[in-house]
Amino acid sequence: MILLTPGPLTTARETREAMLSDWGSRDTAFIDLTAALRRRLLALAHGENTHACVPIQGSGTYVIEAAIGSLVGATDKLLILENGVYGARAAAIAQRLGRKVTSLRWPEATPVDPEAVRAALKANADITHVLLVHCETTTGILNPLQAVADAVAAEDRALLVDAMSSFGALPIDLRATPIAALLASSNKCLEGPPGIGFAIVARAALESAGPAASLSLDLKAQWQGFEKNGQWRFTPPVQVVAGTVKALELLEAEGGPSARLARYRNNFASLLAGMKRLGFAPYLDEAIQSPIIATFRTPPAWHLTFDQFYDALAARGYLIYPGKLTGADTFRIGCIGAISSGDFEKLLAAMDDILRRPA
Ligand SMILES: Cc1ncc(COP(=O)(O)O)c(C=O)c1O
């Protein structure tokens, strides 16, 4: 199966093979593997001098919940910049945790406006933290990370970035971009297996963090555990750690995030050209579209339902993704994973074949 989804996604055989062993969670071999995971992730973000990498068991949402519950204190206030479902989910998490939260909202096809963020911070001295979703996977829209980070830093607030579907491919450099906590997971642009979320957090923010809202999703305690003896506080997903370390080695062998981004751009270009040929219109303006995942409008006069189209493609070995938009009938195709433009040419041929069949 080729997974054209935003994760879990198609992984390399070497990554899957790296998970064929057992590891004792307190054994030196696994402690070394964990150290390699944390070191490599930190280095990818260029955070060695300022930040610490804190992996946590679970999916991306778990680390978002851990970061909000650990870094936004009971007397703090979080501003969420929302233009899709993942921003909305972060707001729901903050509410559930009893943290003070407010949102600035944009339509799903409009990027976050850094000037509006600056104005909101100037007008609301009680806001202490801001959360931005770098690539909103709802549509694939790319939000202006550097400009938002500069605006937040100029107003002396802390920025949390959900970089779930951008980290490992789109450039993120903590030496140049002021970010208190960068949040991502093992199974998107890193092309690892699912099961680990991680936060790359400014050490000063970890040191000054008060009590977390959750016992298990406590980034400071998790970090202190790693610093004390190199071990995870609770049962670690040992195979996922091994698979992710292998995926990180493969990322390095490919030439790092810039080489990976170039491959994803190629994938996206093949997909977009072919979809237009087949009569599908992209939902987003190309100027604000990331090469991570693309949203297409369902053609108005279509003889298929999405489920029929999905099943026909699945029968040919391709898994696509339903739309997540509230106001438009769409579906999505991911460009990330251990896949290249040749896979997209085959996908497009399969689509062409399906579309030519009578209703
Ligand atoms: C931008 C973004 N944030 C958060 C998440 C949540 O991650 P998970 O589904 O792994 O919990 C996703 C998942 O696709 C995402 O794309």
The ligand as a Gaussian input file, in Angstrom:
#p B3LYP/6-31G(d) Opt

LIG

0 1
 C       -0.788000      20.160000      12.413000
 C       -1.197000      18.981000      13.226000
 N       -1.307000      19.096000      14.553000
 C       -1.676000      18.057000      15.330000
 C       -1.956000      16.828000      14.782000
 C       -2.387000      15.723000      15.683000
 O       -1.534000      14.657000      15.624000
 P       -2.041000      13.164000      15.942000
 O       -3.142000      12.839000      14.969000
 O       -0.793000      12.369000      15.731000
 O       -2.505000      13.118000      17.339000
 C       -1.860000      16.647000      13.405000
 C       -2.182000      15.348000      12.790000
 O       -2.340000      15.214000      11.594000
 C       -1.471000      17.746000      12.614000
 O       -1.360000      17.623000      11.280000

